[in-house]
Amino acid sequence: MQRLSSIIVLLLASFHLPAQSVSNQNNQAETETLRLTSSISRLSDYNADVIGYYLNKPLYLADFNIHNLKKDINTPLYAIDPKSPSDIENNAAQEYLALKYSTKNSFEKEELVSLVAKAETSTEQVKKSCISLCNYFGDKEYLKDLSFNRYPALRDSLQQSIFSAQAAWRRVSIYNSDVKDMAENIILKSKKASAFIVPMKEDLDKLRKIVSQVYSQDFSVIILKMDITDLQSITEIHKDFSKKDRTKLKDESYINVYNRFYRATDECLAVIKQILNCVEQKKFDAELDSLFDTLNKTFTKVEEDYKLFASQD
């Protein structure tokens, strides 16, 4: 399962598509919105890595220290680093700050900035809570704490601050994604090949939601199978370009990209069905790892083909 977790991190990080390259002056507000929301996506990913450290290592080591101290008050302790290894030079924050002050026409900027500020404050609270927990061991405060009575409160404080920070960044991600989609859809509808691109975007969004749920490992197999069936019905309609105006395409080669996108989408859904079957049968083995590898590669192809097709003027 450790291998599975590493794949999850890699795939989730790839879910945030870069903003479309747009030079049309008529889409200035939409373009600014895509730049700002893309920077917020990267900032959210960065904070997820930082917070993930606190959820795992410090709490585990602290519990282990207490377990050992109860056996022998003089036992050597495991050092707990109060700083996440991910908390290094924060290019994502620098990029966000630059765009925060330079963008003038971004959609929903005030609400986005407010949500990010609250989430950043919650991340700082996680760091402060971890420092208090680290000091309990590092400064040997436990020697003055009869029966380690202070420890549960310190631990709970860190854990609750982590949960609060995760919830705050989820709110950022959800709202940010909605705003980003709104801006991108306006731009896509202004393109000559919009009759092709807009349905592709809708299908990609639905597929991404399904894939994200699979990787979250928090889903209903029955509901996901229904979602897959619904998406398959829709893609069967969308992949048929016989009634679309092919002269709107930059050139005929994009038909190959269009077909490739839908083949990869079908492959993704087939792999997800296999994963769900493994979950139903409780087969958490090498086969499942292999299926997640395949899903990762296939979903990447879907994204790449969409980006290539949507890059048409």
Secondary structure, 3 states (H helix, E strand, C coil): CHHHHHHHHHHHHCCCCCCCCCCCHHHHHHHHHHHHHHHHHHHHHHHHHHHHHHHHHHHHHHHHHHHHHHHCCCCCCCCCCCCCCCCCCCHHHHHHHHHHHHCCCCCCHHHHHHHHHHHHHHHHHHHHHHHHHHHHHHCCHHHHCHHHCCHHHHHHHHHHHHHHHHHHHHHHHHHHHHHHHHHHHHHHHCCCCHHHHHHHHHHHHHHHHHHHHHHHCCCCHHHHHHHHHHHHHHHHHHCCCCCCCHHHCCCCHHHHHHHHHHHHHHHHHHHHHHHHHHHHCCCCCHHHHHHHHHHHHHHHHHHHHHHHHHCCC
